[in-house]
Amino acid sequence: MNRNIVIKKIAEIKKSDKTAKCDDLMQEKATIEKNIEDNGKEMDKLWKELTDKYSKVGNLVHESVPVHNDE
């Protein structure tokens, strides 16, 4: 479930009853936030791996570019 949806549900419950605990929704929110953090770390790792590999690829020159002996 989307974190924003859970937060809105918590807010609606808190508006109607200020003493409501919302424990199940709070746990769900914590789980979603943990997943977001874990996915962010994984994305950073994959981005670094991609840029490392991408930096090893040479330039692709169009065939219309003239080739000289001093290159």
BALOBA-1460 file (C-alpha; in Angstrom, 3 decimals):
// residues 71
<rec num="1" residu="m" x="0.000" y="0.000" z="0.000"/>
<rec num="2" residu="n" x="1.130" y="3.522" z="-0.688"/>
<rec num="3" residu="r" x="2.615" y="5.423" z="2.257"/>
<rec num="4" residu="n" x="0.538" y="8.527" z="1.537"/>
<rec num="5" residu="i" x="-2.684" y="6.509" z="1.627"/>
<rec num="6" residu="v" x="-1.745" y="5.032" z="5.010"/>
<rec num="7" residu="i" x="-0.869" y="8.475" z="6.388"/>
<rec num="8" residu="k" x="-4.223" y="9.857" z="5.193"/>
<rec num="9" residu="k" x="-6.079" y="6.964" z="6.849"/>
<rec num="10" residu="i" x="-4.221" y="7.603" z="10.107"/>
<rec num="11" residu="a" x="-5.089" y="11.310" z="9.901"/>
<rec num="12" residu="e" x="-8.770" y="10.546" z="9.292"/>
<rec num="13" residu="i" x="-8.907" y="8.194" z="12.265"/>
<rec num="14" residu="k" x="-7.096" y="10.712" z="14.487"/>
<rec num="15" residu="k" x="-9.533" y="13.473" z="13.436"/>
<rec num="16" residu="s" x="-12.537" y="11.397" z="14.404"/>
<rec num="17" residu="d" x="-11.025" y="10.010" z="17.646"/>
<rec num="18" residu="k" x="-7.985" y="11.751" z="19.137"/>
<rec num="19" residu="t" x="-7.269" y="8.824" z="21.489"/>
<rec num="20" residu="a" x="-7.197" y="6.181" z="18.704"/>
<rec num="21" residu="k" x="-3.973" y="4.181" z="18.596"/>
<rec num="22" residu="c" x="-3.929" y="3.042" z="14.922"/>
<rec num="23" residu="d" x="-1.266" y="0.450" z="15.802"/>
<rec num="24" residu="d" x="-1.837" y="-1.657" z="12.699"/>
<rec num="25" residu="l" x="-1.595" y="1.348" z="10.389"/>
<rec num="26" residu="m" x="1.464" y="2.663" z="12.226"/>
<rec num="27" residu="q" x="3.187" y="-0.721" z="11.760"/>
<rec num="28" residu="e" x="2.252" y="-0.722" z="8.104"/>
<rec num="29" residu="k" x="3.635" y="2.810" z="7.732"/>
<rec num="30" residu="a" x="6.893" y="1.773" z="9.422"/>
<rec num="31" residu="t" x="7.180" y="-1.261" z="7.142"/>
<rec num="32" residu="i" x="6.608" y="0.869" z="4.056"/>
<rec num="33" residu="e" x="9.208" y="3.423" z="5.180"/>
<rec num="34" residu="k" x="11.729" y="0.615" z="5.837"/>
<rec num="35" residu="n" x="11.082" y="-0.763" z="2.340"/>
<rec num="36" residu="i" x="11.570" y="2.695" z="0.843"/>
<rec num="37" residu="e" x="14.886" y="3.050" z="2.667"/>
<rec num="38" residu="d" x="16.055" y="-0.427" z="1.609"/>
<rec num="39" residu="n" x="15.050" y="0.219" z="-2.000"/>
<rec num="40" residu="g" x="16.905" y="3.538" z="-1.938"/>
<rec num="41" residu="k" x="20.087" y="1.826" z="-0.774"/>
<rec num="42" residu="e" x="19.709" y="-0.853" z="-3.458"/>
<rec num="43" residu="m" x="19.091" y="1.827" z="-6.094"/>
<rec num="44" residu="d" x="22.251" y="3.706" z="-5.035"/>
<rec num="45" residu="k" x="24.261" y="0.478" z="-5.271"/>
<rec num="46" residu="l" x="22.874" y="-0.331" z="-8.725"/>
<rec num="47" residu="w" x="23.406" y="3.259" z="-9.939"/>
<rec num="48" residu="k" x="27.059" y="3.114" z="-8.861"/>
<rec num="49" residu="e" x="27.485" y="-0.217" z="-10.619"/>
<rec num="50" residu="l" x="25.865" y="1.171" z="-13.773"/>
<rec num="51" residu="t" x="28.046" y="4.289" z="-13.841"/>
<rec num="52" residu="d" x="31.184" y="2.199" z="-13.258"/>
<rec num="53" residu="k" x="30.354" y="-0.008" z="-16.235"/>
<rec num="54" residu="y" x="29.139" y="2.885" z="-18.366"/>
<rec num="55" residu="s" x="32.411" y="4.765" z="-17.885"/>
<rec num="56" residu="k" x="34.297" y="1.866" z="-19.538"/>
<rec num="57" residu="v" x="32.343" y="2.132" z="-22.791"/>
<rec num="58" residu="g" x="34.066" y="4.134" z="-25.521"/>
<rec num="59" residu="n" x="32.463" y="6.764" z="-27.704"/>
<rec num="60" residu="l" x="30.479" y="5.556" z="-30.690"/>
<rec num="61" residu="v" x="31.342" y="7.747" z="-33.631"/>
<rec num="62" residu="h" x="28.986" y="8.136" z="-36.572"/>
<rec num="63" residu="e" x="30.298" y="6.689" z="-39.821"/>
<rec num="64" residu="s" x="30.166" y="10.126" z="-41.497"/>
<rec num="65" residu="v" x="32.935" y="11.431" z="-39.192"/>
<rec num="66" residu="p" x="36.273" y="11.466" z="-41.038"/>
<rec num="67" residu="v" x="39.068" y="9.255" z="-39.701"/>
<rec num="68" residu="h" x="42.634" y="10.627" z="-39.624"/>
<rec num="69" residu="n" x="45.942" y="8.931" z="-38.974"/>
<rec num="70" residu="d" x="46.739" y="11.092" z="-35.917"/>
<rec num="71" residu="e" x="43.777" y="9.970" z="-33.849"/>
